Structures are given as structure tokens and as C-alpha cells.
Amino acid sequence: MRMALDRRRFLHSGAAALGVAALSGAAPSGTAAHMSAPGGPPSAAPSAGERPVVSPLYPEVGPGTAFLDHRSLLGDLPEAEWYEANIPFVDLPDAAIQDTYYYRWRVIKHALKYTGPREGWIFSEFLGPVGYSAPYGGINAAAAHHIREARWLRDHRYLDDYITYWLRGSGSGPKPATDFLNKNTTDWAHQYSFWVADAVVARASTDGRWEYALGLLDALERQWMRWAPQFDAEIGLYWQTPVWDAMEYTASSYQSDDPYHGGEGFRPTLNAYQYGDAKAIAALLRRRGHRGDEAKAARYDERARALQVQQERWLWDEEDQFYKHVMRDGNPGRRRIADRELIGFLPWYFHMAPAGNAAAWAQLRDPEGFAAPFGPTTVERRSPWFMYQALEGCCRWNGPSWPFATSQTLTALANLLIDYPAQPYVDRTDYYAVLRAYALTQRKDGKPYVAEAHHPDEDRWIYDSRGHSEDYNHSTFNDLVLSGLLGIRSQPDDTVFLAPLVPREWDHFAVENLPYHGHNLSVLFDRSGRHYGHGAGLSVWLNGRRIHRQAGLEPVRLTIGRARQHSLPREVDDLANVEQKGFPLARASYTFPLDSPAKAIDGQNLHLDTPSSRWTNYGSPNAVDWLAVDFGVPTPVSDLRISFYDDGGGVRTPDSYELHYLGRDGSWHPLPGQHRIPRTPRPGTLNRVLLDRAVTTTALRLTATRASGGAVGVTAWQSWRTEDPRLVLAVKTPSHGFVPVVPGRAVKVTATITATATAVVSSQLLVPDGWQVLPRRPVRPITLRAGKTLSVDWWVTAPADLPRLLPQPLRLLVRSRGEGAERFVSSIVALAQAG
């Protein structure tokens, strides 16, 4: 069926382009022809219309074990295939911990946000936007928690992108130095305290991908050094404002003249973070082993040792046996505050505290200390500030149970119990008790749920705003289960250390196909041998083969061999528009007032009622509705993915759907050569549509219907392609970031293609409808040698009536062929604007 489109209803001020090519012949009007150097082999690059490389939908699990019923463990989680491919599966006798474990993987999946081709994936703290975040919604306060939690995922691309975002991307970019955004720092990666180097090393010790970690050394050193303005050379410690430790209204800040933004002091937080990061950087330097690295590593070790010495001198209270906050201002004697805060356990998180200070941990189980049914509390109960104003509104960290701090405390406790000498204050029963209380905290209406803060003594969340606090990703839990309770201790060498902290009365537990150094690690404990039927005691499998068995739960170190390197392809979603500005631009024939077409392409895939991240046609008067997206510029399409929304009520999975592209004639045409997986939509399953041949178009339309005529919805609509990892593309722009154009006049636009390995490339510049583009020189495919950069020029003419200051997309498109004859389509979008 062909339907004409009224583009005045669909487009911004004529800002997008008509035009389509089925990539099977001459370049269409408004595109550049192929470019080549003389003598370049034209047949070496893929011809228009050939199907580009198709990447797997999920990473391959590889050889492993199949002891557990994965689908039963996942329950009704949407897109179960993602979890099957990515997470370690556990079987535990404690239902509360186990249910919370699988729920928290949903939290991680919901927190994934695809920002676009330039920076890829990040993990969000809140599911919706907030006004104090870095670009695309990143907040660095809990970023190290995100890294430690997601290090157990099989798909390394999520954390590769996320860590790079904070260290080299827009997350490391300039930030206003205002009171609202932290007046003490000038970049987003220092808005809040952040222990990134330690987290990077923990991640590399888990996945074994040290080359990636070593490639970050310069950025990690820069991140460490940029805390220097908050270092007090007189006492040898860093100071921090509690609110920029992500802790508003604390027992320490209440003792200042500004309980919200005051209380600057020398704290166990930033000093422990800098200690841990210095030790991590030193370890990376020694691992790299370049000339001068050993001397530099020794200097970082010395800085760490100096912090440790001064922290013992100034922050350790010998009488109260605890690390405490010391006010920076109006405190010439450097007197410690009287109150014990939960942050006093942080030195053990980084193995910074000496063994002789273990008496501090008696406070964890003390009813007048931090012990609570839904604790631990964030300040000891003895404090006069305990729960002061805490029930009057968010956010006060002077008593409420706070998942952020509970995560840190349990990580520190596992370190104490596993890595330190035995002590009489706490043991594995305490670890289990606190972890189980933490799991029970994460409930609402009888179902797993995590928000911002919980009452320490009552079964209710006290900081839980609708549309804001749901699935609050500001802590760890699964890392505590895997590395603490089950005792899987990641190592930097070719071993794994197992030291479970499970209760001694447990008669079984299992973790299956845990991604570790590129291998699959499975651990089964079966006291009698009857529960799993694979023998009594503790057994360890590597890639499906048993490598160890022992009778009890004594700690053991096992050699697993060299790490296997699995590099996944870099994929790009051309439909994503996280900021919901400009293009791609989504429209629909009808939208339920609480939903939005733009949220179908916002880089998130949330199967939640609240907050809304979807388009639905609930309540529509129309018999059939459509959702359409305008790219704004011709864009190749070959791999579409659609996640339909199903709330179990008025909006359900469609029975069928149709996909159309916008033709140059202004009409919609069915996308040709579709291969659908699955053939028809199924609830909770991601729908993938592969095309026989790529189609280049400026717009797509989706029409989904139910036989009953009921409402449908879309939580995510994506258009993926696989980039050539050997190529780096750029379009030259001035410092303001826009390609300058002059309406009605030809201007030169320059693009560069840099190859890290030899490749045959063919480039095009695609422009919006009504624009003109001509190559400056004849164009053919060209062989681009490793380390070389190709500069390509085009003459681009914008329409004479182009409005000023209205950015328009230009797409640089580069086709190339891989070493195995794979056909890649790499692309970037630059924005052009008339001044």
C-alpha cells in the first residue's frame, strides 16, 4: 500500500530530506559519488546495495555448564535472551537474596542508555533526566558502583563506552563551577567524589581485558591529579564537602552554618578513594612496564602511603576506635566530630586500614551503633543528629538506610573477612545478616524494588518519588553476592580465588557460567551430592569441564590459564536521540497524553509503567496508528530492532506489524527483503528485522496492530549497523561544533578518514533534501594504508531560504570491506548551520 505523506505535519520547518536509494546503482541526487585514488581497485569496496555485516544480537556464551533452569530463574523478565547471554546465574537457598539478585540485573539493564554513535552506552543513575547531570544524564557519584556491578556482564561494550565517557568523553568535559553543580570543580568527572581507577582495575581483574585498562592510564592519572586543588599540604589530606560525596544533610554538615552545602572537611571518603586509585594506577603502570613506569608507580605508592599515614593521624579516633570527619574551617586544633558515620568503614574497601583497627567493626552489630532491621544506619544511633529531620523530605544521610553506603560497607566487610587476619568483632554471619537485611530492604508491595533511602527500622522507603526514584541505580548488590557471599575474588593473574562467606548451615548453592577472563566459570556446592547430582562438596567447572573438587568451603586458589580475548563488534544505532532535540525526529498519528513518540527512540528500553519511556496509542480514536521517525538526512537501514510495550492491561503486544520507508516520490513503500526474528511478535521478546539489502532513506514508519483492535506501544525502536573498527571518521568543524554554511552559496566541507589497519574505503557525503553536494575531485574507492589519513572535500550548497541557527544533519558515510570480506558501513553525523 502506498500512502502520500503530508510533510508539513511531519517535519520541522522543511528541515529533513526526502530521498531514498535502495543502494543498488548510481548515487541518488543529493549524495556524493565514490572516491578513490588513481589505480585503486574499485571492486575491493562493497557495491551499493550489498548487505553489510550482520552482528550477533547478543554475545555468545560459549562452552559452559547447564545445571540450572535459567528461564525459571528469570521468571517474567522481558527479553530473557539478554540475561541468558550476559549474566551469571545463581541458585541460592535464600529466596530473598536470590529474587533481589535477578531483580538487580533488571535494574542494570534498565539503566543502560545508548547516547548515540559518538559515545555509545552509559549507565544512568535515574531512569529519567535530572537537572544536575552531565551530558546525556550521566552522574559520576555512583559510577564506580556501576562499574563494579556491571563488570560481571559478558558484553564488554557497555563498560568500555561508559568508562571512556567519564575519562575521555563528554563526562570528562567542562562543568560550570556553581554552587548547584559543585563550585569547587570544573569538570563533570569531579562533580562528585569518584574512585574510578580502583573500579577499572577491579573490572580488568574480572574480564581479563588489561589492554583496555592500560590504554586508559593517561586519563586515569589526569583524573587523579585533578583533585589536587582539594589537597591540604599542611595535614596531607584531601578535603571534601559532604554534599559532593553525594551526602546532603549529614551529621557532619549539620554542624556547620550550611547543613546542605556546608561542612567541608577531611573525610574518610575522598582520601580513601584517592588512596585506592593511587594503588590501582601503580598496579597498571607496573603491568604496562614501559621505561620509567616502575619509578612512577613507586611515586604513586608513596602518595598512597602518605595518605594512609595522615589518615591514621588525623581521622582515626583511638578512643572511639573509628574513622571520623574533621572540619576544615573554624577548627584549628583539627578536632574530630563526636559522631561515627558509616563512611568510617570505607578504608577497608581499599585495604587502606591496618589490621589493628578492626575493632571499628563492632559498631556494625551494636544496637547503639549502626545495627538496624533495614540498616545499616548512616550515622550511629548515639548521635544527636540521628534521623534529625530525616522524615521531612529528601535527602538526609544522618540515619536512613542508604543503598549507596550499604554497598560500600559490605564490600569493605568482605575484604576484612577474606583478606585480613582473623579478628573477634565480626564474622560471616554478620556479612550474611547485613546482606539479607539489604535484600529485604529492596521491597515494595511485596516485590523487589530499590529507591533512594529506606527507613532503618520500618519496612518502607522514605525517599521514593514517583517517576524519579524507581529502579534507582546508585548502589551494588550483585557484586556483593558474587564477590562477597559466594566469594569469587577476581585476580590480576591467571588464577581465581574462591572464599565463600555463605552461612555454614547452607547445604547448597551454585553460580553458573560466570564470565571470568574470557572463560565460563561455574561453582557448585552440594553438601550431600543429592541436590544437583554432581557429587558432594564444592566443585568448580571451567568452560564446561570440572577442574576442581573439595569436600568443604575452605578458601582455594585455582589456576585457570591465560585470559581469552573476545572482542565484540562496534554497533551503532542511527535512530537514537537521547536528548530528544533535532533529528532523528519521531512523530505519531496519535499518542496517549502521558507518553511520547520521542521516547521510543530515547536510547532506553524500559518495561515499566512509571516512569514512561515509550510511545503508546492508548485511547486512540483511530482504527490503526503509525509511529514514524525522520532521520533528517539519507541514512542506511539494514538491521531494525523493536521492543513492544505490554503492560498486561490496556496495552498489549501486537499480533502483527508493518515497516515502511519513505521514497523519493514522497510515498511510503514496504521495506523489501525483511527477515523477522521472531516471525510474529511475542510478549517480552525483542523483534529483529534484517534486510536482504540495505536501504537508504530519510524516514521509517511502523504500524503495529492487534486483532482485537486494542492499543499497542513501543519502548524502543532501533536501527543498528556494524562499524569498521579500523576506521576513525571526522568532519572538520570550528570550535562551536557546527559546519558553517551560507544559504545559496557553495562552501567547502572537509572530512577525514583515518585507518588503524589497511582498508579499502569508499566515501559519500549525504545531505538533506533541497541541498546540493559535489565532490571536489573525482571519486572512486581507495586503499587507505594503516596509520594514514584520507582528507576528502565536498562543495555543499544549502537552500537559499535555509533559516539561520537551525542545525541540519550532514552524514559522512564510508563503506569498507573487512579482512574476512565483511562489508562495513561506518558513518558519523555533523550538524551544519547558517550563522
N, C-alpha and C positions, 0 to 999 in steps of 0.2 A: 504494500500500500504506500502511495506517495502522497505526502501532505505538505502543502506550502507553509512556510514559517513567516509570521509577521515579525521581522527582526526588530521593529521599533519596540515591541513588547519584550524582546529577549535580550537585547544588547544595551550596553552603556554608550549612549551618545555616538553610535556608529563606531565604537572602539575596537570591535573584533573583526576578524576576517572571515569572509566566505572563502570557499575554495577547498577542493579535495582532489587528491590523486590516489588512485589505487596502487601507486608505486609500481607501475608496470609499463614504463615507457618514458617519453620525454617529460622533463620537469614542467610543472604547470606554471601558468602566469603568476608572477609574484614570487618566484623562487630562483635560486642560482643554479647553474649547471654544475656538473662535476669539474673538479680542478685536479690538475696533475702537472708534474714537471715533465719536460720533454723526455720521451723514452720510457716513461712509467708504464708498467703493464696494466692496461685498462681492465683486463679480466680478473685481476687479483682482488679487487674490491667487489663486494656483493652488488649485484644489479638491483635496480629499483624493483620493489615488489617481492623480493625474496624474503622468506620467513626468517626473522632474526633468531638468535639463540634463545631457547626456552629453558629457564632455570627451574629447578625443583621448587614446588610450593613451600616445602618445609625441609630443614636439614635432615639428612639421612641418619638414622640412629646407629646403624652398623651392627656388627655381631654383639650379642649380649644374651641375657637370660630372659625367661618368660615364666617366672614363678607366680607373679601376681596378676590379678584381673584388673587391668588398667581402666577399662571403661566403667567397671563397677565402682572403682575408687573415685573416678572423676564425677560420677553422678550426672547431673543435668547441665554441667558447664558447657556453654556454647563453644563451638569449634574445638571439639575434643581432640581433633587431629593435631592442633598446635601444641597442646600439652603432651600428647604422645611423643611428638618429635623433640620436645625441648626439655622437659623437667625430669628429675629423678623421682621415681615412685617410691613411696614408703608404705609400710604396713606396721601399725603400732597398736599395742593393747589399749592405749588411752584414746578413746574416741574424740575427746575434746581437742587434744593436740593434733590428732590426725585430720579432723574436719577443718581445723584452723589452717593447717598446712596447705591443703588443697585450695582453700579459700584465698590464702595469701598469694598463691600463684595467679589467681584471677585478678587480685589487686595489681600485681606486677603487669599482667597483660593489659589491663585497662589503663595503666599509667603510661604505656608505650604511646608515644606521639610521633608521627612522621612529619617532620618540619618542611621537607622539600628536598630537591636534588642537591642543594649545596651542603647541607649539614646532616641530612638523614634523620636518624632516630634520637629522641631524648626520652627520659623518664620524667613525667610530671609529678609534682607533689599533690596538687589539687587537680581534679578532673576538669574543672572549669577555669577560666582565666582569672587572675588577680592583678591588682594594680601596681604591685611592687616586684614583679618578676623580671628576669632577664628576657631577651628576645625569645619568642615562641612559648613563653611560660615556664622556662627553667628557673629553679630556685636552688641555690647551692647548699642550703642549710643541711639537708639530709642527703646530698648527692653521694657521700661516701657510704651511707646506708644502702642506697640504690645499687652501688657497685658491688658491695659485699653480697647483697641478696641475689642479684642477677648474675653473679659470677658462676652460678650452677646451671645456667641455661646453656643449651647446646649451640644455639645460634649466636655466634660471637659478634655479629654485625651491630646488634643493639648497643652493647657496651663500647665497641670500637667508636661508633659515632658519638655516643654520649660523652665519653671521656675526652674525645677530641673537641667536642663542643665547648667543654669547660676550659680546656687548656690552650686551644688554638682557634676556636671558632668564636661565634658571637657571644658565647657565655664568658669569654675572657675579655670582651670588649669594654669600652669606656662606659661608666655609670655616673650619673650625677652625684656629687658629694653633698647630699642634702640630709637633713635630719630624718626625713621619711625613709630614705634609702641607704642610710649609714653615711654620716658626714665624714667619717674617718678614712674611707677608702674610695677609690676612683674607678674600680672595675668590678664587674658582676661576680667574678670568681672569688672576690674578697668581700662581698656584701655581708656574708655570714662566715663564721669560723668553718674550716673545711680541712679534713685530713685526707687529701686526695692521693698523695704518694703512697701512703700505707695501704690504701684501698687498691691502688693499681698493682702493688706487689702481691697482695692477697689474691687478686684476680689472676695474675700471671702464675702464681703458685698452684692455682686450681686448674686452669686450662692449658698451662704449659707454653703459652704463646709469648715467650720472652722477647722475641724480636719486636713485637708491637710495643711492649713496655719500654724496651731500651730506646726505641725511636722517640719516646716522649721525654727523655732525660732533660733536654734543654728547657722544655716547657715546665717540667716539674721543679727544676732549680729556680726558674723565674718565679713560679708560684710561691715557693718557699721564701725567696728573698723579698717579695713584695709585702711581707708582713713586717719588714724592718721598721717602718715608722711607729709601730706599736711596741717596739722593744725598748725597755728601760735599761740602759747600760749600767746604771748605778746599782741596781739589785740583780741584774742579769736575767730578768724575766719579761715576758710579754704581758701587756695589759689588754683587757677587752671589756666592752660594755655588755652586760648580761643580755640585753635585747638582741645583740648581734652574735650571741651564742644561740640564738633562736629562743631565748628565755626572757619574755617580758614579765615584769612584776614578780621578782624573786625575793627570797629572804634577804639577799644582799642589796638589791636595788631599792627595796622598801626602806633601807637605812640610809638613803640619800635624799636629796631635795627633789628628785625626779624619779618616782618609782617605775615609770615606764622606760625612759631613755637614759636613766642615770645609773649610778653605782659602778662607774668604771673602776676596775681593779685587776689585781694579779690573781688569776684563776687557774684551777687545775685543767680547764678546758683547752684553751689555745696553747698553753705551754705543753700539755701532753700531746696535742696534735702536732705541734712543731717538732717535738722530740721524735714521735713516731715517723713523721715524714722525713726528718733528717736521717734516721736509721734506714729507712726504705731507700732513699736516694743513694746513701753509701753502699747499700747492697747492690743496687743497679749499676753503680759505677764499677764496682769490683767485678760484676758479672760481665760488663762490656769489655773491660780490660784494655782500653786504649792507653796510649802513652800519657802519663800524668793522672790517670784515673785513680790509682791507688792513693796518691798523695791527696787528691781532692776528697776521696772517700774518708781518709783519716781526718780531714778537717771537719767534715760533717759529723763524724763520730765524736769529735772533740766538742763540737757545738751541742750535740745531744747530751754528752756527759755533763757539760757545764749547766745546761738546763736542769738536768736531774739533780745536781748538787744544790743549785739555788732553790729549786722547788722544795727539797728537803729542809733547807734552811728557813725559808720564808713561809711556806704553805702548810707544812706538816706540823700539826699541833700535838706535841708529845704528851701533854696531859690528857687530851680528849682522844688521842690516837686516831687522827683523821686529817685529811687534806681539806683546807678551807680557803675561802675567799679573803683577800687582803685589799682593803680600799686603797685606791691610788691617791685620792685627794683628801686633804684635811686629816691626814693620818701619818704624821712624821715618824712615829715610832713603829710603823708598819705592823700594827696590831691586827691580828686575825679577828674576823667576826666570830661571835659565840656559836653560831648555828652550823650544824652539819647539814650540807646539801648533798643530794645524790651524786652530783658531779665529783665528789671526793673519791669515788671509786674509779674514775677514768684512768689514773696512772697504770692500773693493771691491764687495761685494754691494750696498752702499747708495751707491756712488760717493762714499764718505767719504774714502778715501785719496788723497793728492795723487799726481800722475803721477810725481813724483820718487822714490817709494818702490817702484817696480816691481821692483827687484832682489830683493824678497822672493820673487818667483815662481820664482826659480832653484831654490828649495828643493823645488818640486813635482816636478822631474825629477832631483833629486840623489839618488843611491843611499844617501847617508848622511842625507838629509832625509826626505821623505815618499814617495818613489817605492817602489812595490811592485807585484808582478804582479796582486794583487787589492786594491790600495790605492785612494786614498792612506791612509797610516797616520794615526792621530790624534795622534801625537806623533813628533817626528823620531827616527830610529834612533840618533842620537848620545846621546840622553838615557839616563841610567842607569835611568830608570823605564820604558823601552820594553819592553812586554809583561810587565812585572813582575806576577806573579800572574794574568795575563790568562787563562791556561788553567785556572785553578782554579774558575771559575764566573762567571756574570754578576753585575754588569755593570761592565766596566772599560774606560775610554776613554783608555787610555795606550798605544795601538799598534794594536789591532784596527781593521779597516776597518769604518767605521760609515756606513751609507747616509745618515743624517741630515746628517752633516758633509760627506760627499762631495757631496751635493746643493747645499749652501751654497757649497762650494769651486768647483764647476763653474759655478754661477750667477755667482759673483764673477769667474771666469776669462773667461766670455763677455763680461761687462761690460768687463773690461780689454782684450780683443782687439777689441771692436767700438766702444766708447765712448771709450777713452783713446787718446792718441797712441801711435804705434808704439814698441816697445821691443825690446831684443835677447834677452830672457830666455825667453820662451815664445811659441808661435805656434799656428796652427790645428792642426798635427799633434799638439801636446800636448793640446789640447782633445779631439780625436778619440781619442787613445790612452787618456786617462783615462776618457772616456765609454764606450769599448769595454770597458775593463777592468771598469768598473762594471756593464755589461751582463753580462759573463761571470761576475761575482761572483754575479749573481742566477740561480743554477742549483742544482738538487739532483736527483740521479739523472738527469741529462741533460735536465731540464725546467726551464722558468722558475720561479723561486721566490725570495722575499725573506723573510728573517728579521731578527734584531736586529743581529748583528755577525758578520763574516767574518774568518777568518784572513788576514792580509795576504799571506802567502807560500804558502799551501796552499789547494787547491780544496775548502774545507769551511767550513760555518757553525759557529761555535763557541758562539754564544748562540742556541739554537734548541730551545725546549721544546715538546714535543708538546701540542697542544691550546691553545697560548698564542701561539706565535711565527709561525704560518702567515700568509702574506699580510700581513706586518707593515707597516702604513700609517704610516710615520714619516719619509718622505722624498719627494722628487720624482724622476721620471725623464722622463716625457713632456714636462713643461715644458722640460727640458733639451734634448730632441730638437727641439721646436718653436721655442723662443726662442733656443736656442744653436746646435745643429748646423745646423738649417735657417734660422736667423737671422731668424725672423719677430718683429720687435720692435714690440710694441704701443705705440701713440702716443695721447696725450690729445686730439689734434685729429682732423681728418678725413683723416688720412694713415696709411699703413703704411710702415714702414722695413724693407727686406729686406737682410740682410747675412749670407749663409750662411757657416758655418765648416766646411763639408764638405771632405774631402780633395780636393786639386786633381786627383787621378787618377780620381775618380768620373766616370763618363760619363753618369749619370742619377740622378734622384731625383724624387719627387713628394709633394706634400701636397694632399689633395682635400677641398673643402667644409669648410674650417676656419671655424667661426663667429667672425666678427670684426665688431664694431659692427653686428650685426644682418644682415650680409651673409654670403655664402658666398665664401670666398677659396680659389682653387686655384693652386698654383705647380708648374710642371713644368720640369725641366732635362733636356735631351736633347742631348748634345754633337753627335751626328751627325744627329739628327732621325729616326732609324730605330727607336729603342726604343719610343716612344709614337706615332710617326707624326703629330705635330702641329707639325713644324718644328724646326729646330735652335736651340740656345741656351736661354735662360731665358724662359719665358712665364708671364704672370700672367692669371688669369681672375677676374672679379668677377660673381657671380650667373650663371655660365654664359657670360659674354661676355668675350672676350680684350680686355684693356686695356693690355697692355704686352708687348714682346718686346725682348730684348737678346742679344748673342752670348755674353757671359761671365757670371761670377758677381760682378761688381763691385757694391758696395752701391748701392741705389737707393731713393728715397723716392717713393711713389705716392699721389696724391690719390684717395680712394675715395668722397668725398661724405659727406653727413651720416649719422649712425648711424640705423638703422631700429629703432624700438622694437617689440619683440614681447613682450607681457605674457601669460604663461600663466595659466590659471585656478588658483585655490587649491583643492586637493583634500584631503580628509580621510579617513583610514582609521579607521573605527569599531571594527575588530576588533583593532587593535594594542594590545599590552600588553607593553611593553619590560621593565618591572620584574617582570613575572610575579607580581603581587600583586593580590588582589581581582578585579575584573572588567575586561574580559571574561575568562571562565574557560573553559579548554579541558579536555576530557575525551575519552577514547577507550575503546573496548571492549577493546583490547589495545594495548600499546606495548612495543617492544623495549627492554630494560633500559637501554641506553646513549642512548636518545632520549627525547623528552618531547612530549606534546601542546602544552604551553605554548610550545615553540619554533617551532611552526607559526604563531604569532601574535606573535612577539617583535620585529617590525619589521625583521627582516633576511631576506635571501633568499640563502643560501649554498649553492652547489652543490659542497660539499667533503665528503670523508669525515671529516676532522678539522679543526677542532672541529665537533661535531654541532650543527646548528641546524635541527632537523627533527623530525617525527614519522614513524615507520615502524611497520608491523606485522610486521616480520621475525620469523620464528619463531612466529607466532601459531597456536594450535590451532583457531581459528575458520575457518569457510568464508568468511565475509565480516566485515569490521570497519568500524566507523564512527569518525569524528572529529567531535566536536560542540563548539560554543562557546556559552556563555551570556553574553549582554550584561549581565545583571543588571537591566535596565530596558528597556522597549519602545524599539526602535531601528529607523529606516527602513533598508531594504535595497533597492538597485536596481542596483548595479554591483559584482559579485564578481569577484575575480581569484585564480587558484590556480596555484601553481608546484609541479609534481610533482617529486619526487626520483627520480633514476635514477643508480645507481652502476655500471651496466653489468654487474652481477653478480646478487646475490640480490634486489635491489630495483629494479624497472623501472617505466617509465611505464605507467599503467593503460590498458586498452583502452576503458573507459567509466567514468562516474561519475554519481552522483545527488545532488541537492541538495534538502533538505527544511527547512521551517521549523516551529517549534513552535506549534501552535494553542492557542486559549484552552481547548479541550477536553482539553488535556494529551496530544494525539496529534500525530504528525509528518505533515505534508502536503507533497507536491511543490511546490516553488516554481513559481508559474504564470508563463507568458509568457516563458520563457527563450529568449534568442538567444545561441548559443555561438560564440565565435571562438577557435580553430578548432572545427569541429563535433565532432570527436573529438580526444582528447589526442594530441599529437605530442611526442617527446622534445625537450627543450630549448626548448620554446615556452610562453610564458605563456598560460594559459587565461582568457579573459574571458567573463563571463556577464552580459548586460544583460537587465533585466526590462521587460516592457511597462509595468507599473505598479509603483510602489514598494510594498513590503510592509513593514509594521511588525511586528516580532516580538521576542521575548526570547531566542530561541535558533535556531541553524542547525545542520544536520547534513550531513556529507559522507560518502558511501560510494563508494569507488573500487575497481574490481576489474579483474583480469586474466583473460583467457580460460583461461590455464593454471593459474589459482589461486595464482600466486606473490604475493610481498609487494609492497606499494606504500608510498609515502611522500609527505609534503608538506613542502616547505621554506618556503612562505609561503602564507597564506590571508588575503585582504584584502577589506574591504567599503568601497568608496570612494563619496564623494559630493562634489559641487562646491559650495563655499560662495559666498555672495553677497559679493563684495569690498567692497560699500558698507556692510556691517553689522559692528558690533562688539558681541558679546554678553557679558554678565556675570551671574553670580548672586552676590548680596551675601553675604559670609561674614565672620565675625570674623577676627582675626589668626591664629588657629590653623588656618584654612583649611577648617573643616567647618561645614556648615549645622547649627545646633543644633536638635534635635527632642526632644520629650518623648513617650515612648510613651503612646498612648491619648489624647493631647490635641492639639488643633489649634494649629499655630504658623504665623506669617506668614513666607512665603518671598518675597523680592523679587528680581526680575530686571530688568536694564536692556538696552535695545536702542538703540544709537547709530548714526545714519546719516551717512555722509560725503557721500552724494548722496541725493536724494529717492527713496523706495521705498515700496511698499505691502507691509505686513508682517502676518503672522498668527502668533500665538504660542501655544504649548502648553507645559505642564509635564507630563512623563511620569514616573511613579513606579513603584517595584517592586510586585509582586503583594502584596496584603494591605494596601497603603497607600491612603489616600483623599486626593483633591485637589479643591478647589473654587476657581474664580476669585473674587476679592474683588468684582469688578464684572462686568457683562455683557460678553461678548466678541464682537468682530467684527473684520474686517480694518481696518487704519488706515493712512492715508497719513502717513508719517514724513518730514518735511522735512529737507533737508541741514543738518547741524550740530546737529540736535535729538536729544534722548534720551528714549525712552519708558520709563517705570517701570511694571512690571507686578507685581501682588501676587497670591499664592495662599495659601489656607489648606491646610496639609498636615498630615495626621494619620498618624503611624506606628503600626504594630500595638502593642497593649498589651504583647505579650511580646517586643518587639524587644530583643535583648541590648545591653548597654552597650558602648561603644567598638568597635562593629562597623560600619565605614563602609559606607553603602549609596548607590548612584548615583541621582541625580535628573537627568533630561535636559531642558534647555531647548531646544525645537525651534521654529524660526522659518522659515516659508515666505515666499517673496517672488518677485516677477516682475522680470526684468531689462528693460533698455531695449529689447532685441530680442525680448521675450516669453519669454526663457529662464526656466525655473522652477527656483529655487534652494531647497535645504533646508540651512539653517545650524543648527548645534547646538553646545552645549557640555554637558559633564557636570560637576556639582558633587557632592561627597560629603556626605551627611548622617550625623550620628552622635548617638546619645543619650549624654549625659555620665554 
